[in-house]
Amino acid sequence: MTISVYFDASLMVSLFVEDALTGRADAYVATHRPTAAISDFAAAEFASSVSRRVRMKSMSRTQGQAILVEFDAWRSREATSCLVETADVTTADMLLRRLDLPLRTPDALNIAIAERHGFELATFDEQMKVAARRVGLKLAPA
């Protein structure tokens, strides 16, 4: 049985860009075989990360474009889409206003989207994990 899991950009980057967490990302997907749930917002964060690597010259423009094409093909073939709704922004704002969670706006928004859909959250961001646990969001074993 496959389950839908909200993929944060930190996990997706490691799936498509060789980094220190690539082995862990690959092992999680191979072992658990989740159905990836990806918001347009998380996809934009992924593109931002690739773009930053191109600007910082840690990858070529051609490599960056190829990764984005591969990601888009994988997303359309393997993932389910989650739309960002006004309620997600409102929930993210409420999470940030708690003042006790180690969150930045993008992380709060991703948590809100996952929470609204009832998805587990797959992320490599340790602070995001702390915040997700505090608000009762289940974490995937990524």
MDTraj code that builds the backbone (N, CA, C; nanometers):
import mdtraj as md
import numpy as np

residues = "MET THR ILE SER VAL TYR PHE ASP ALA SER LEU MET VAL SER LEU PHE VAL GLU ASP ALA LEU THR GLY ARG ALA ASP ALA TYR VAL ALA THR HIS ARG PRO THR ALA ALA ILE SER ASP PHE ALA ALA ALA GLU PHE ALA SER SER VAL SER ARG ARG VAL ARG MET LYS SER MET SER ARG THR GLN GLY GLN ALA ILE LEU VAL GLU PHE ASP ALA TRP ARG SER ARG GLU ALA THR SER CYS LEU VAL GLU THR ALA ASP VAL THR THR ALA ASP MET LEU LEU ARG ARG LEU ASP LEU PRO LEU ARG THR PRO ASP ALA LEU ASN ILE ALA ILE ALA GLU ARG HIS GLY PHE GLU LEU ALA THR PHE ASP GLU GLN MET LYS VAL ALA ALA ARG ARG VAL GLY LEU LYS LEU ALA PRO ALA".split()
xyz = np.array([
    [0.0833, -0.1184, 0.0000],
    [0.0000, 0.0000, 0.0000],
    [0.0884, 0.1257, 0.0000],
    [0.0592, 0.2170, -0.0900],
    [0.1326, 0.3425, -0.0904],
    [0.0515, 0.4484, -0.0188],
    [0.1220, 0.5374, 0.0468],
    [0.0558, 0.6467, 0.1160],
    [0.1007, 0.7786, 0.0551],
    [0.0137, 0.8774, 0.0628],
    [0.0501, 1.0101, 0.0142],
    [0.1251, 1.0840, 0.1232],
    [0.2389, 1.1366, 0.0858],
    [0.3267, 1.2087, 0.1772],
    [0.3619, 1.3415, 0.1127],
    [0.3482, 1.4486, 0.1901],
    [0.3827, 1.5811, 0.1389],
    [0.5347, 1.5940, 0.1361],
    [0.5899, 1.6144, 0.0170],
    [0.7340, 1.6279, -0.0008],
    [0.7738, 1.7746, 0.0097],
    [0.8602, 1.8039, 0.1050],
    [0.9192, 1.9362, 0.1186],
    [1.0333, 1.9493, 0.0173],
    [1.0655, 2.0722, -0.0182],
    [1.1718, 2.0964, -0.1169],
    [1.3051, 2.0355, -0.0738],
    [1.3329, 2.0339, 0.0552],
    [1.4618, 1.9795, 0.1010],
    [1.4782, 1.8335, 0.0592],
    [1.3717, 1.7569, 0.0645],
    [1.3763, 1.6177, 0.0213],
    [1.3844, 1.6088, -0.1307],
    [1.3037, 1.6882, -0.1991],
    [1.3014, 1.6815, -0.3457],
    [1.4358, 1.7210, -0.4058],
    [1.4995, 1.8218, -0.3491],
    [1.6303, 1.8626, -0.4013],
    [1.7270, 1.7454, -0.3922],
    [1.7268, 1.6756, -0.2791],
    [1.8183, 1.5624, -0.2629],
    [1.7868, 1.4461, -0.3557],
    [1.6630, 1.4376, -0.4038],
    [1.6289, 1.3344, -0.5011],
    [1.6822, 1.3648, -0.6408],
    [1.6972, 1.4928, -0.6721],
    [1.7337, 1.5318, -0.8087],
    [1.8712, 1.5961, -0.8224],
    [1.9276, 1.6417, -0.7126],
    [2.0593, 1.7058, -0.7138],
    [2.1481, 1.6278, -0.6177],
    [2.2591, 1.5788, -0.6666],
    [2.3498, 1.5007, -0.5818],
    [2.4006, 1.5890, -0.4680],
    [2.3705, 1.5471, -0.3440],
    [2.4193, 1.6192, -0.2271],
    [2.4389, 1.5201, -0.1128],
    [2.4692, 1.5695, 0.0056],
    [2.4981, 1.4826, 0.1202],
    [2.3786, 1.3969, 0.1618],
    [2.2570, 1.4358, 0.1241],
    [2.1376, 1.3625, 0.1662],
    [2.0737, 1.2805, 0.0540],
    [2.1368, 1.2752, -0.0614],
    [2.0801, 1.2025, -0.1752],
    [2.0589, 1.0545, -0.1438],
    [2.1556, 0.9898, -0.0832],
    [2.1416, 0.8482, -0.0491],
    [2.0239, 0.8240, 0.0438],
    [2.0083, 0.9118, 0.1402],
    [1.8968, 0.9010, 0.2354],
    [1.7625, 0.9212, 0.1647],
    [1.7560, 1.0192, 0.0743],
    [1.6328, 1.0457, -0.0004],
    [1.5973, 0.9266, -0.0892],
    [1.6952, 0.8761, -0.1614],
    [1.6724, 0.7610, -0.2488],
    [1.6266, 0.6389, -0.1687],
    [1.6896, 0.6160, -0.0531],
    [1.6538, 0.5011, 0.0298],
    [1.5109, 0.5152, 0.0828],
    [1.4727, 0.6361, 0.1231],
    [1.3368, 0.6574, 0.1736],
    [1.2341, 0.6238, 0.0652],
    [1.2541, 0.6760, -0.0543],
    [1.1585, 0.6529, -0.1630],
    [1.1561, 0.5050, -0.2016],
    [1.2727, 0.4423, -0.2102],
    [1.2787, 0.3007, -0.2491],
    [1.2156, 0.2100, -0.1433],
    [1.2366, 0.2418, -0.0185],
    [1.1868, 0.1573, 0.0907],
    [1.0377, 0.1765, 0.1164],
    [0.9935, 0.3017, 0.1207],
    [0.8556, 0.3309, 0.1609],
    [0.7596, 0.3487, 0.0437],
    [0.8130, 0.3786, -0.0721],
    [0.7344, 0.3957, -0.1939],
    [0.6102, 0.4831, -0.1745],
    [0.6297, 0.6019, -0.1169],
    [0.5140, 0.6894, -0.0944],
    [0.4681, 0.7538, -0.2253],
    [0.3424, 0.7928, -0.2277],
    [0.2958, 0.8782, -0.3361],
    [0.3283, 1.0204, -0.2940],
    [0.4101, 1.0874, -0.3729],
    [0.4519, 1.2232, -0.3397],
    [0.3377, 1.3206, -0.3640],
    [0.3078, 1.4008, -0.2634],
    [0.2117, 1.5099, -0.2767],
    [0.2949, 1.6378, -0.2786],
    [0.2812, 1.7148, -0.3859],
    [0.3658, 1.8322, -0.4046],
    [0.2793, 1.9523, -0.4378],
    [0.2974, 2.0573, -0.3597],
    [0.2248, 2.1812, -0.3884],
    [0.3013, 2.2610, -0.4929],
    [0.2301, 2.3503, -0.5587],
    [0.2969, 2.4411, -0.6519],
    [0.4014, 2.5233, -0.5784],
    [0.3725, 2.5547, -0.4524],
    [0.4677, 2.6323, -0.3725],
    [0.5975, 2.5539, -0.3510],
    [0.5867, 2.4258, -0.3121],
    [0.7056, 2.3433, -0.2916],
    [0.7828, 2.3252, -0.4224],
    [0.7102, 2.3140, -0.5330],
    [0.7765, 2.3034, -0.6639],
    [0.8531, 2.4315, -0.6949],
    [0.7965, 2.5461, -0.6597],
    [0.8666, 2.6734, -0.6802],
    [0.9907, 2.6816, -0.5912],
    [0.9808, 2.6302, -0.4679],
    [1.0991, 2.6262, -0.3806],
    [1.2076, 2.5369, -0.4409],
    [1.1668, 2.4255, -0.5001],
    [1.2619, 2.3366, -0.5661],
    [1.3329, 2.4122, -0.6790],
    [1.2548, 2.4793, -0.7632],
    [1.3130, 2.5558, -0.8746],
    [1.4066, 2.6642, -0.8226],
    [1.3710, 2.7271, -0.7128],
    [1.4562, 2.8303, -0.6530],
    [1.5905, 2.7722, -0.6103],
    [1.5874, 2.6534, -0.5538],
    [1.7108, 2.5892, -0.5098],
    [1.8015, 2.5556, -0.6282],
    [1.7419, 2.5054, -0.7350],
    [1.8204, 2.4754, -0.8560],
    [1.8753, 2.6051, -0.9142],
    [1.7919, 2.7059, -0.9227],
    [1.8347, 2.8353, -0.9763],
    [1.9510, 2.8934, -0.8956],
    [1.9427, 2.8815, -0.7649],
    [2.0503, 2.9318, -0.6783],
    [2.1813, 2.8595, -0.7083],
    [2.1754, 2.7305, -0.7278],
    [2.2966, 2.6541, -0.7588],
    [2.3572, 2.6985, -0.8921],
    [2.2721, 2.7303, -0.9888],
    [2.3226, 2.7800, -1.1177],
    [2.3869, 2.9169, -1.0982],
    [2.3203, 3.0051, -1.0249],
    [2.3760, 3.1397, -1.0007],
    [2.5072, 3.1345, -0.9234],
    [2.5167, 3.0386, -0.8302],
    [2.6384, 3.0235, -0.7501],
    [2.7461, 2.9443, -0.8250],
    [2.7119, 2.9015, -0.9456],
    [2.8037, 2.8290, -1.0338],
    [2.8462, 2.6920, -0.9796],
    [2.7589, 2.6306, -0.8965],
    [2.7875, 2.4942, -0.8531],
    [2.7293, 2.3928, -0.9508],
    [2.6505, 2.4430, -1.0473],
    [2.6063, 2.3615, -1.1598],
    [2.5880, 2.4544, -1.2796],
    [2.5972, 2.3977, -1.3971],
    [2.5820, 2.4787, -1.5181],
    [2.4348, 2.5067, -1.5452],
    [2.4118, 2.6030, -1.6290],
    [2.2752, 2.6352, -1.6703],
    [2.2102, 2.5139, -1.7382],
    [2.2878, 2.4448, -1.8210],
    [2.2384, 2.3259, -1.8904],
    [2.1995, 2.2176, -1.7906],
    [2.2827, 2.1970, -1.6881],
    [2.2503, 2.0994, -1.5843],
    [2.1227, 2.1401, -1.5097],
    [2.1132, 2.2665, -1.4762],
    [1.9953, 2.3159, -1.4051],
    [1.8686, 2.2959, -1.4863],
    [1.8755, 2.3283, -1.6146],
    [1.7585, 2.3106, -1.7011],
    [1.7200, 2.1628, -1.7110],
    [1.8206, 2.0757, -1.7221],
    [1.7934, 1.9319, -1.7322],
    [1.7276, 1.8797, -1.6039],
    [1.7729, 1.9272, -1.4884],
    [1.7142, 1.8851, -1.3611],
    [1.5694, 1.9308, -1.3523],
    [1.5414, 2.0532, -1.3954],
    [1.4041, 2.1041, -1.3906],
    [1.3121, 2.0256, -1.4837],
    [1.3617, 1.9903, -1.6014],
    [1.2819, 1.9088, -1.6948],
    [1.2561, 1.7706, -1.6342],
    [1.3587, 1.7100, -1.5752],
    [1.3434, 1.5786, -1.5123],
    [1.2439, 1.5861, -1.3955],
    [1.2554, 1.6899, -1.3142],
    [1.1630, 1.7083, -1.2017],
    [1.0193, 1.7221, -1.2510],
    [0.9974, 1.8076, -1.3521],
    [0.8621, 1.8281, -1.4042],
    [0.8027, 1.6984, -1.4586],
    [0.8834, 1.6190, -1.5281],
    [0.8350, 1.4916, -1.5824],
    [0.7995, 1.3955, -1.4691],
    [0.8867, 1.3870, -1.3696],
    [0.8606, 1.3004, -1.2540],
    [0.7349, 1.3455, -1.1810],
    [0.7237, 1.4757, -1.1597],
    [0.6078, 1.5293, -1.0871],
    [0.4767, 1.4962, -1.1593],
    [0.4744, 1.5131, -1.2911],
    [0.3503, 1.4864, -1.3648],
    [0.3188, 1.3378, -1.3705],
    [0.4213, 1.2546, -1.3647],
    [0.4035, 1.1099, -1.3754],
    [0.3798, 1.0427, -1.2394],
    [0.4481, 1.0879, -1.1364],
    [0.4521, 1.0152, -1.0094],
    [0.3834, 1.0837, -0.8915],
    [0.3587, 1.2114, -0.8999],
    [0.3119, 1.2854, -0.7826],
    [0.1683, 1.3336, -0.7979],
    [0.1081, 1.3630, -0.6856],
    [-0.0211, 1.4297, -0.6860],
    [0.0033, 1.5770, -0.6523],
    [-0.0801, 1.6624, -0.7065],
    [-0.0642, 1.8059, -0.6844],
    [-0.1550, 1.8535, -0.5723],
    [-0.1040, 1.9492, -0.4977],
    [-0.1810, 2.0150, -0.3913],
    [-0.1815, 2.1641, -0.4220],
    [-0.2978, 2.2198, -0.4331],
    [-0.3067, 2.3634, -0.4559],
    [-0.2911, 2.4379, -0.3242],
    [-0.2294, 2.5535, -0.3310],
    [-0.2185, 2.6410, -0.2149],
    [-0.3479, 2.7209, -0.2079],
    [-0.4090, 2.7224, -0.0913],
    [-0.5332, 2.7950, -0.0722],
    [-0.5131, 2.9071, 0.0298],
    [-0.6023, 3.0024, 0.0269],
    [-0.5968, 3.1139, 0.1210],
    [-0.5928, 3.0626, 0.2644],
    [-0.6661, 2.9568, 0.2923],
    [-0.6671, 2.8991, 0.4272],
    [-0.5282, 2.8531, 0.4700],
    [-0.4462, 2.8084, 0.3746],
    [-0.3099, 2.7661, 0.4072],
    [-0.2262, 2.8849, 0.4532],
    [-0.2431, 2.9964, 0.3861],
    [-0.1694, 3.1174, 0.4237],
    [-0.2157, 3.1646, 0.5617],
    [-0.3444, 3.1578, 0.5861],
    [-0.3988, 3.1963, 0.7161],
    [-0.3438, 3.1057, 0.8263],
    [-0.3423, 2.9761, 0.8014],
    [-0.2878, 2.8820, 0.9000],
    [-0.1394, 2.9068, 0.9221],
    [-0.0644, 2.9299, 0.8151],
    [0.0788, 2.9595, 0.8278],
    [0.1001, 3.0843, 0.9132],
    [0.0193, 3.1863, 0.8891],
    [0.0281, 3.3098, 0.9681],
    [0.0025, 3.2801, 1.1158],
    [-0.0977, 3.1992, 1.1439],
    [-0.1282, 3.1637, 1.2834],
    [-0.0120, 3.0865, 1.3469],
    [0.0491, 2.9961, 1.2719],
    [0.1639, 2.9217, 1.3244],
    [0.2798, 3.0163, 1.3569],
    [0.3057, 3.1099, 1.2680],
    [0.4147, 3.2049, 1.2893],
    [0.3865, 3.2967, 1.4084],
    [0.2612, 3.3314, 1.4292],
    [0.2222, 3.4210, 1.5387],
    [0.2241, 3.3523, 1.6759],
    [0.2397, 3.2214, 1.6772],
    [0.2529, 3.1519, 1.8056],
    [0.3802, 3.1959, 1.8782],
    [0.4819, 3.2288, 1.8009],
    [0.6105, 3.2784, 1.8523],
    [0.6927, 3.1733, 1.9269],
    [0.6454, 3.0486, 1.9297],
    [0.7217, 2.9443, 1.9974],
    [0.7737, 2.8374, 1.9014],
    [0.7485, 2.8551, 1.7738],
    [0.7880, 2.7551, 1.6751],
    [0.9067, 2.8058, 1.5927],
    [1.0051, 2.7206, 1.5693],
    [1.1223, 2.7620, 1.4905],
    [1.0905, 2.7573, 1.3405],
    [1.0045, 2.8494, 1.2960],
    [0.9559, 2.8458, 1.1576],
    [0.9885, 2.9732, 1.0812],
    [1.0144, 2.9518, 0.9540],
    [1.0162, 3.0604, 0.8567],
    [0.8868, 3.0473, 0.7771],
    [0.8496, 3.1517, 0.7076],
    [0.7233, 3.1519, 0.6345],
    [0.7101, 3.0333, 0.5385],
    [0.8101, 3.0028, 0.4560],
    [0.7920, 2.8880, 0.3640],
    [0.7640, 2.7570, 0.4374],
    [0.8320, 2.7343, 0.5486],
    [0.8101, 2.6108, 0.6233],
    [0.6710, 2.6084, 0.6847],
    [0.6271, 2.7221, 0.7380],
    [0.4929, 2.7302, 0.7955],
    [0.3872, 2.7027, 0.6889],
    [0.4076, 2.7547, 0.5697],
    [0.3118, 2.7325, 0.4614],
    [0.3093, 2.5857, 0.4194],
    [0.4250, 2.5242, 0.4094],
    [0.4292, 2.3819, 0.3746],
    [0.3627, 2.2963, 0.4816],
    [0.3848, 2.3274, 0.6069],
    [0.3191, 2.2539, 0.7162],
    [0.1682, 2.2712, 0.7060],
    [0.1227, 2.3928, 0.6804],
    [-0.0213, 2.4192, 0.6699],
    [-0.0847, 2.3393, 0.5560],
    [-0.0166, 2.3317, 0.4427],
    [-0.0693, 2.2563, 0.3284],
    [-0.0791, 2.1078, 0.3632],
    [0.0285, 2.0532, 0.4191],
    [0.0287, 1.9113, 0.4567],
    [-0.0789, 1.8826, 0.5600],
    [-0.0925, 1.9711, 0.6567],
    [-0.1916, 1.9527, 0.7627],
    [-0.3337, 1.9534, 0.7066],
    [-0.3634, 2.0478, 0.6181],
    [-0.4985, 2.0566, 0.5607],
    [-0.5368, 1.9290, 0.4865],
    [-0.4412, 1.8704, 0.4177],
    [-0.4686, 1.7489, 0.3407],
    [-0.4598, 1.6208, 0.4239],
    [-0.4089, 1.6325, 0.5459],
    [-0.3919, 1.5141, 0.6295],
    [-0.2750, 1.4274, 0.5872],
    [-0.1764, 1.4868, 0.5194],
    [-0.0590, 1.4132, 0.4737],
    [0.0481, 1.4103, 0.5821],
    [0.1274, 1.3049, 0.5805],
    [0.2521, 1.3052, 0.6563],
    [0.3463, 1.4017, 0.5854],
    [0.4450, 1.4513, 0.6575],
    [0.5427, 1.5444, 0.6013],
    [0.6777, 1.4766, 0.5877],
    [0.7366, 1.4829, 0.4697],
    [0.8714, 1.4320, 0.4464],
    [0.9635, 1.5514, 0.4238],
    [1.0552, 1.5719, 0.5162],
    [1.1491, 1.6840, 0.5066],
    [1.2809, 1.6455, 0.5704],
    [1.3868, 1.7089, 0.5269],
    [1.5174, 1.6936, 0.5900],
    [1.5498, 1.8153, 0.6768],
    [1.4625, 1.9117, 0.6818],
    [1.4815, 2.0341, 0.7592],
    [1.4485, 2.0055, 0.9061],
    [1.5509, 2.0029, 0.9901],
    [1.5330, 1.9643, 1.1302],
    [1.4442, 2.0615, 1.2077],
    [1.4565, 2.1913, 1.1831],
    [1.3706, 2.2873, 1.2532],
    [1.2251, 2.2718, 1.2109],
    [1.2057, 2.2432, 1.0842],
    [1.0695, 2.2210, 1.0355],
    [1.0101, 2.0977, 1.1015],
    [1.0912, 1.9940, 1.1216],
    [1.0448, 1.8734, 1.1899],
    [1.0013, 1.9055, 1.3329],
    [1.0799, 1.9858, 1.4016],
    [1.0461, 2.0242, 1.5390],
    [0.9106, 2.0934, 1.5417],
    [0.8921, 2.1903, 1.4536],
    [0.7666, 2.2647, 1.4488],
    [0.6500, 2.1739, 1.4120],
    [0.6704, 2.0868, 1.3137],
    [0.5634, 1.9959, 1.2712],
    [0.5200, 1.9059, 1.3864],
    [0.6179, 1.8536, 1.4603],
    [0.5839, 1.7686, 1.5758],
    [0.5023, 1.8468, 1.6784],
    [0.5406, 1.9700, 1.7022],
    [0.4724, 2.0523, 1.8037],
    [0.3282, 2.0815, 1.7669],
    [0.2998, 2.0872, 1.6372],
    [0.1607, 2.1147, 1.5968],
    [0.0835, 1.9858, 1.5687],
    [0.1478, 1.8724, 1.5925],
    [0.0798, 1.7442, 1.5796],
    [0.0779, 1.6845, 1.4404],
    [0.1606, 1.7361, 1.3505],
    [0.1679, 1.6812, 1.2154],
    [0.2575, 1.5581, 1.2156],
    [0.2106, 1.4508, 1.1570],
    [0.2874, 1.3277, 1.1518],
    [0.4012, 1.3414, 1.0492],
    [0.5186, 1.2948, 1.0880],
    [0.6348, 1.2996, 1.0005],
    [0.6573, 1.1646, 0.9341],
    [0.6900, 1.1697, 0.8066],
    [0.7285, 1.0487, 0.7350],
    [0.8703, 1.0117, 0.7787],
    [0.9055, 0.8862, 0.7746],
    [1.0386, 0.8426, 0.8208],
    [1.1484, 0.8701, 0.7189],
    [1.1560, 0.9922, 0.6719],
    [1.2571, 1.0295, 0.5707],
    [1.3885, 1.0665, 0.6375],
])
top = md.Topology()
chain = top.add_chain()
for i, resn in enumerate(residues, 1):
    res = top.add_residue(resn, chain, resSeq=i)
    for name in ("N", "CA", "C"):
        top.add_atom(name, md.element.get_by_symbol(name[0]), res)
traj = md.Trajectory(xyz[None], top)
